[in-house]
Amino acid sequence: MVIALMVGLILIAGATGLVIRQLMARKIGTFDSYQQMAENAAVNGFNRILGTLNSPGNELGYLYLLNNSSIPDPDTGALVEDYQWEIVNPSIDEYCTDTNTFPDHPSGTNLLWPTGRTSGNPISQTATPVTLNTVDSQGKATSLLRTDGGRGIEPSFRLRSYKLISFDQTSGQGKGVFEVEGIIKRTSTNGDKDQVARSLMTRYLDIYASVDAPKYWAVLAAEQFDLGNTTIHGDGLVAWLRSTPPSTCSNMLSTVTRQDTTATGSDPLFWPMNRGLPTAVLFQGDKTEDMDPDNSNVRRVWSFDDRSPDASAFRGDCTAIACTREDNGSTYRTPPLLDDGSANNIIKINHDEICTSQPNSNVCHLYVEHMHLNQTKVFIEATGANNGIRKIVLHLTLPTSNPEAIGKGGSIVLTGESQLCVSADISDSGTPTCSENPEELVIASSEMNSDWYSSTACSDTTNTVSFKGSTLPAAWLAMAHGSVQLSGNTTLKGIIWSRSICTNGHSLDLYTSSDTNMLTSSSSTIQAIKSASYVYDAAKAWQWADYGFRGFGKSTLRGLRGDGLDTFQRFGN
């Protein structure tokens, strides 16, 4: 009898323990289920934030460059507000970006999306999360994942913090980190909501800036403008580089117009930015340089002048229109050119007369200390030995002595009947045909430091390119340290990036597309419009994607998931 009672007690105790264990397992399973829901809510919330910021209709990508969190004070340890998304007119480098359109928090206009914050002390403040609405089986909007009688499961999220880790303006790339909180609440029969799970997700992302369309590229860019009557034929805008915001973002210069463009009335024509000009590093190619024929270790420096000896720049005993010297020397001589311009005012520089060390190179970098031409035409062959395009880059370099005026050295001046261009084919007879592809002829300013030039005004005597009419038919002017000036009404196919652009009262017709009719045709595709745009021609020809260069102008920032692993931190209810 006693043994039977003991066995009964053991069985009862075992059954009770099993029941308790099953109840605990169910409770733990329910808790884990809620936590998984909270993690899913955090992921869903992050995706919604990312989708909103990346949406092309919102233009909210600038927020990727602004922190949105509370940070500890390094001295006191107290939390300090750094919620820059909530600032009216935040400090950004593209001053005229629309920052007035911002998503509303679904729970009220007094709440800030996506943190759910209201103004107040960040230590004691409570935040209202954003409910993740969905659609039920009957197609009705609901905030509940599941309903059981009068009870349901409601997911929500809020942005705990966003911090910018790094961003390189040149390449347009950076990194940021989000902390998004997922929250699960269970509703009761009387309508109250009890929080049952909470999870904090940390996710890293990569940031990319790009200029998305030809109409947003800077086709004219400078720190100082004197544009006069300027017409842009095709897509593109004017980038005004400055360190302070302008007083207004409209009607900046009424004398500048744009024709035959895909841009609408709402697209900016002027775009002020706190940014530096791209440099000639974008036009390196395979870096082949023109070296002195008698000293392959030294660059050859060119000088062109067709004025009388008493009016021309100093070039020693060389009296030819084209003269050269070694980069580290001051002795000038006449280069061995098949056609040196002495008989017909035409200088032809053939492929096999420059950059002879690499006849199959894709670029030839020439260094020019001076060019002042009134009636001489200079043609440079831009076709390689195997009929491939060999692009030409002319680098302005400083002369051996300080010039007293523009045209006396360190500058390019084209007037009268003169002309400078590249040609796909140069023969011994006849006049070559100028190429109409601006990316094949790049004129770059000197990057040398000197006490006798600053390139901050149109009156600088060095690092200046001055031309008129069609003396420079097609070119890309990359004058990050120089000045571009007009001496008469001018037509140019190409792009001008310069520290100063001065028309001096003359008109400028700048053509930025090889087919302006395509831009205004309703049947033109985006790809066709890009293929006719000179900026995209240059991007392809110079392989800017390899440099991480995605454009210069009105940029769009987007975030993509980075290579770091997501981490989740669970909290109790």
Secondary structure, DSSP 4 states (H G I P E B T S, - for coil): -HHHHHHHHHHHHHHHHHHHHHHHHHHHHHHHHHHHHHHHHHHHHHHHHHHHHH-TTT--GGGGGS-EEEEE-TTT--EEEEEGGGSSS---SBTT---S--PPPTT-TTSBTTTTB-SS-TTT----PEE--EE-TTS-EES-SEEETTEEEEEEEEEEEEEEEEEETTTTEEEEEEEEEEEEEEE-TTS-EEEEEEEEEEEEEEEEEE--SGGGBEEEEESEEE--SEEEESS-EEEEE-SS--S-SS-S-TTEEEES-S--TTS-SEEEES-PPP-GGGG-TT--B-EETTEEEEEEEEEEE-S-TTTSPP-TT--SSEEEEETT----B----SEESTTTSEEEE-GGGSSTT-TT-SEEEEEEEEEEESS-EEEEE-B-TTS-B-EEEEEE---SS--SSTTSSSEEEE-TT-EEEEES---SSSPPPPP--GGGEEEE------TT---SSTT-SSSEEEEEETSS-EEEEEEEEEEEEEEEEEEEEEEEEEEEEE-TT--EEEE-BS-HHHHH-TT--HHHHHHTBHHHHHHHHTTGGGGT---SBS-EEEEEE-SSPPEEEEE--
